[in-house]
Amino acid sequence: MRSIIRLALGVALRTHAVRTIALALAYALVLGICILFAYELRFDFAIEEWVYPTLLTVVAVTIGVHLLSLAAFDQFDGLLSYFGRPDLKRIVFACTTAAAFLGLIRLLFGVNVSPPRGVILVNYLLCLVALSAMRLSFRRIRRIDSPSLGRMQGKARRVAIFGAGDCGASLAHEFLSQPWLAIQPVAFFDDRRDSKCSIHSIPLIGRPERLAEVKEKLRLDELIVAAPSASAKRIRDIVKLTHDAGLPCRTVPSMDQLATGRCRVTNLRPVEIQDLLGREQV
């Protein structure tokens, strides 16, 4: 039993080491392209002769500082296929820290070791964009290559969302970022927004009275009410519209449940009698 555990730990450590090395090489490649392109932009694609003798040293120092900063902000340990706001924040902190250290190195040792100030600034912006794009591409590749995703997309329920506010936008984002839920939002309905626009690339159709009109065109399977502040009378109207269109109707948790964290926006439930009363249940 102990030998099996030691073998498993050894494989895990080797796998982690290989992953870290591969990721470091990928980061180094992106960072190297960024610093070279930053030099080209700084000197208007005509790098001066005095730059070349120390360029290799400067590039190596810049890449090394960035890699250490990325490691300090846990950019080698997270799951690469997941990239959200916290990961973007850590990348910003890592790039900012690296730029500050490069500025300090330039102040102490000059341009023979660290890039000029203009190059540091341009490189900072390029690294932010390039590293974020790299992480997003990992996420996109994972979603494309996932065999289960293809099966889920084939049987995903096509839903329309009533409510183009914060709650509806959050619900659509959750559906799009979690394909294993097998729910595909295809349209928004809202009472207050009649102009043509989109949320997360999902079109806003108009008022829900158009539900029966667009049901077949959009191949809808369900309507989800994502308007916790809607009146009971309006909820009754929506339920009647979905019933007339032959569609099931579900709703998100109440506002107090969402605010207190007892439920998530994706915890859908059927429309219940208390949603239609407009008063406390007796």
C-alpha positions as CSV (number, residue, x, y, z in Angstrom):
1,M,0.0,0.0,0.0
2,R,2.8,2.4,0.9
3,S,4.6,1.7,-2.4
4,I,1.4,2.5,-4.3
5,I,1.1,5.8,-2.4
6,R,4.7,6.7,-3.1
7,L,4.3,5.8,-6.8
8,A,1.2,7.9,-7.0
9,L,2.9,10.9,-5.3
10,G,5.9,10.5,-7.6
11,V,3.7,10.6,-10.7
12,A,1.8,13.6,-9.4
13,L,5.0,15.5,-8.6
14,R,6.5,14.7,-12.0
15,T,3.2,15.7,-13.7
16,H,3.2,19.0,-11.7
17,A,6.8,19.6,-12.6
18,V,6.2,19.0,-16.3
19,R,3.2,21.2,-16.2
20,T,5.1,24.0,-14.5
21,I,8.0,23.8,-16.9
22,A,5.7,23.8,-19.9
23,L,3.7,26.8,-18.6
24,A,6.9,28.7,-17.8
25,L,8.1,28.2,-21.3
26,A,4.8,29.4,-22.7
27,Y,4.8,32.4,-20.5
28,A,8.5,33.1,-21.4
29,L,7.6,33.0,-25.1
30,V,4.7,35.4,-24.7
31,L,6.8,37.7,-22.5
32,G,9.7,37.6,-24.9
33,I,7.5,38.6,-27.8
34,C,6.0,41.4,-25.7
35,I,9.4,43.0,-24.7
36,L,10.7,42.8,-28.3
37,F,7.6,44.4,-29.7
38,A,7.7,47.0,-27.0
39,Y,11.2,48.0,-28.2
40,E,10.0,48.2,-31.7
41,L,7.1,50.4,-30.7
42,R,9.2,52.6,-28.5
43,F,11.8,53.3,-31.2
44,D,9.2,53.5,-34.0
45,F,10.4,50.2,-35.6
46,A,13.9,51.6,-36.0
47,I,15.8,50.4,-32.9
48,E,19.0,52.4,-32.4
49,E,22.4,50.7,-32.5
50,W,23.3,51.2,-28.9
51,V,20.4,48.9,-27.8
52,Y,21.6,45.7,-29.5
53,P,24.8,44.9,-27.4
54,T,22.7,44.6,-24.2
55,L,19.4,43.6,-25.7
56,L,19.7,39.8,-24.9
57,T,20.6,40.6,-21.3
58,V,17.7,43.0,-20.9
59,V,15.2,40.6,-22.4
60,A,16.4,37.8,-20.1
61,V,16.1,40.0,-17.0
62,T,12.7,41.2,-18.1
63,I,11.4,37.7,-18.7
64,G,12.9,36.5,-15.4
65,V,11.3,39.3,-13.4
66,H,7.9,38.7,-14.9
67,L,8.1,34.9,-14.3
68,L,9.0,35.5,-10.7
69,S,6.1,37.9,-10.3
70,L,3.7,35.6,-11.9
71,A,4.8,32.8,-9.6
72,A,4.4,35.1,-6.6
73,F,0.8,35.7,-7.6
74,D,0.0,32.0,-8.1
75,Q,-0.2,32.0,-11.9
76,F,1.5,28.6,-12.1
77,D,-0.9,26.8,-9.7
78,G,-4.4,27.6,-10.9
79,L,-6.5,25.7,-13.4
80,L,-5.6,27.4,-16.7
81,S,-8.9,26.6,-18.3
82,Y,-10.8,28.8,-15.7
83,F,-10.2,32.5,-16.0
84,G,-12.4,35.0,-14.2
85,R,-12.1,38.4,-12.6
86,P,-9.9,37.2,-9.7
87,D,-7.4,35.7,-12.1
88,L,-7.4,38.9,-14.2
89,K,-6.8,40.9,-11.0
90,R,-3.8,38.7,-10.1
91,I,-2.3,39.2,-13.6
92,V,-2.7,42.9,-13.2
93,F,-0.9,42.8,-9.9
94,A,1.8,40.5,-11.3
95,C,2.5,42.8,-14.3
96,T,2.4,45.9,-12.1
97,T,4.9,44.4,-9.7
98,A,7.2,43.3,-12.5
99,A,7.1,46.8,-14.1
100,A,7.9,48.4,-10.7
101,F,10.9,46.1,-10.2
102,L,12.2,46.7,-13.7
103,G,12.0,50.4,-13.0
104,L,13.9,50.0,-9.8
105,I,16.6,47.9,-11.6
106,R,16.9,50.5,-14.3
107,L,17.3,53.2,-11.6
108,L,20.1,51.2,-9.9
109,F,21.9,49.6,-12.8
110,G,20.9,51.6,-15.9
111,V,19.7,50.5,-19.4
112,N,22.3,47.9,-19.7
113,V,20.3,45.6,-17.5
114,S,16.7,46.9,-17.6
115,P,14.7,48.5,-20.5
116,P,14.2,52.3,-20.8
117,R,11.2,53.8,-19.1
118,G,9.2,54.0,-22.3
119,V,9.8,50.4,-23.1
120,I,8.8,49.4,-19.6
121,L,5.5,51.2,-19.9
122,V,4.7,49.8,-23.3
123,N,5.8,46.3,-22.3
124,Y,3.5,46.6,-19.2
125,L,0.5,47.2,-21.4
126,L,1.4,44.5,-23.9
127,C,1.9,41.9,-21.1
128,L,-1.5,42.6,-19.6
129,V,-3.2,42.1,-22.9
130,A,-1.1,39.1,-24.0
131,L,-1.2,37.2,-20.8
132,S,-5.0,37.7,-20.4
133,A,-5.5,36.6,-24.0
134,M,-3.4,33.6,-23.4
135,R,-5.5,32.5,-20.4
136,L,-8.7,33.2,-22.3
137,S,-7.5,31.1,-25.2
138,F,-6.8,28.1,-22.8
139,R,-10.4,28.4,-21.5
140,R,-11.7,28.6,-25.0
141,I,-9.7,25.6,-26.2
142,R,-10.9,23.5,-23.2
143,R,-14.6,24.3,-24.0
144,I,-14.1,23.5,-27.7
145,D,-12.2,20.2,-27.1
146,S,-14.5,19.0,-24.3
147,P,-16.3,15.9,-25.6
148,S,-19.0,16.2,-22.9
149,L,-19.7,19.8,-24.0
150,G,-20.6,18.7,-27.5
151,R,-23.1,16.3,-26.1
152,M,-24.5,18.9,-23.7
153,Q,-24.9,21.5,-26.5
154,G,-26.8,18.9,-28.6
155,K,-29.4,18.4,-25.8
156,A,-29.3,21.9,-24.2
157,R,-32.6,23.5,-23.4
158,R,-33.1,26.8,-25.4
159,V,-34.5,29.3,-22.9
160,A,-35.6,32.9,-23.0
161,I,-35.1,35.2,-20.0
162,F,-37.6,37.7,-18.8
163,G,-35.7,40.5,-17.1
164,A,-32.7,42.3,-18.7
165,G,-31.4,43.8,-15.5
166,D,-28.6,42.6,-13.2
167,C,-30.3,39.4,-12.2
168,G,-31.0,38.4,-15.8
169,A,-27.5,39.3,-17.0
170,S,-26.0,37.3,-14.2
171,L,-28.2,34.3,-15.0
172,A,-27.2,34.4,-18.6
173,H,-23.6,34.7,-17.7
174,E,-23.8,31.6,-15.4
175,F,-25.5,29.6,-18.2
176,L,-22.8,30.6,-20.7
177,S,-19.9,29.9,-18.4
178,Q,-21.2,26.6,-17.1
179,P,-22.2,24.5,-20.2
180,W,-22.7,21.4,-18.0
181,L,-26.0,23.0,-16.9
182,A,-27.2,22.2,-20.5
183,I,-29.2,25.5,-20.7
184,Q,-28.7,27.8,-23.7
185,P,-30.1,31.4,-23.3
186,V,-31.2,32.6,-26.8
187,A,-33.2,35.8,-26.0
188,F,-34.1,38.4,-23.5
189,F,-37.5,39.9,-22.8
190,D,-38.0,43.1,-20.8
191,D,-40.7,45.6,-20.1
192,R,-38.5,48.7,-19.9
193,R,-36.2,48.1,-22.9
194,D,-37.7,48.0,-26.3
195,S,-34.6,49.2,-28.3
196,K,-32.6,46.6,-30.2
197,C,-29.5,45.6,-28.1
198,S,-27.9,42.5,-26.7
199,I,-26.5,41.3,-23.3
200,H,-23.6,38.8,-23.5
201,S,-24.3,38.7,-27.2
202,I,-27.9,37.5,-26.5
203,P,-30.5,39.7,-28.3
204,L,-33.1,41.6,-26.5
205,I,-36.4,40.9,-28.3
206,G,-38.7,43.4,-26.5
207,R,-41.7,42.9,-24.3
208,P,-42.8,39.3,-23.4
209,E,-46.1,39.8,-25.2
210,R,-44.0,38.8,-28.3
211,L,-43.4,35.4,-26.8
212,A,-45.9,33.5,-29.0
213,E,-44.7,35.4,-32.1
214,V,-41.0,34.4,-31.8
215,K,-41.4,31.0,-30.0
216,E,-41.1,28.9,-33.2
217,K,-38.4,31.1,-34.7
218,L,-36.2,30.8,-31.6
219,R,-37.1,27.2,-31.0
220,L,-37.8,28.0,-27.3
221,D,-38.2,25.3,-24.7
222,E,-38.8,27.4,-21.7
223,L,-39.1,30.9,-20.2
224,I,-37.2,31.9,-17.1
225,V,-38.4,34.9,-15.0
226,A,-35.3,36.7,-13.8
227,A,-37.0,39.8,-12.3
228,P,-37.2,39.3,-8.5
229,S,-38.6,42.8,-8.1
230,A,-41.5,42.3,-10.5
231,S,-45.0,42.7,-9.2
232,A,-47.3,39.8,-8.6
233,K,-49.6,41.1,-11.2
234,R,-46.9,41.1,-13.8
235,I,-45.8,37.6,-12.8
236,R,-49.4,36.4,-13.4
237,D,-49.3,38.0,-16.8
238,I,-46.0,36.3,-17.7
239,V,-47.3,32.9,-16.5
240,K,-50.4,33.4,-18.7
241,L,-48.3,34.3,-21.7
242,T,-46.1,31.2,-21.3
243,H,-49.2,29.0,-20.8
244,D,-50.8,30.4,-23.9
245,A,-47.5,29.8,-25.8
246,G,-47.3,26.2,-24.5
247,L,-44.0,26.8,-22.6
248,P,-43.0,25.9,-19.1
249,C,-42.1,28.8,-16.8
250,R,-39.6,28.9,-14.0
251,T,-38.2,31.7,-11.9
252,V,-35.1,32.6,-9.9
253,P,-35.1,32.7,-6.1
254,S,-36.6,35.7,-4.3
255,M,-34.6,38.9,-3.7
256,D,-34.0,38.2,0.0
257,Q,-32.7,34.7,-0.8
258,L,-30.2,36.1,-3.3
259,A,-29.1,38.9,-1.1
260,T,-28.4,36.6,1.9
261,G,-26.6,34.1,-0.2
262,R,-29.0,31.2,0.7
263,C,-29.6,30.5,-3.0
264,R,-27.7,31.2,-6.2
265,V,-29.3,32.8,-9.3
266,T,-29.1,29.4,-11.1
267,N,-31.3,27.7,-8.4
268,L,-34.4,27.9,-10.6
269,R,-37.8,26.7,-9.3
270,P,-41.3,26.6,-10.7
271,V,-43.5,29.7,-10.2
272,E,-45.4,29.2,-7.0
273,I,-48.7,30.5,-5.6
274,Q,-46.9,33.0,-3.3
275,D,-45.3,34.6,-6.4
276,L,-48.8,35.5,-7.7
277,L,-50.4,36.7,-4.4
278,G,-48.9,40.1,-4.1
279,R,-49.2,39.7,-0.3
280,E,-48.1,37.5,2.6
281,Q,-49.3,33.9,2.3
282,V,-52.1,32.9,4.7
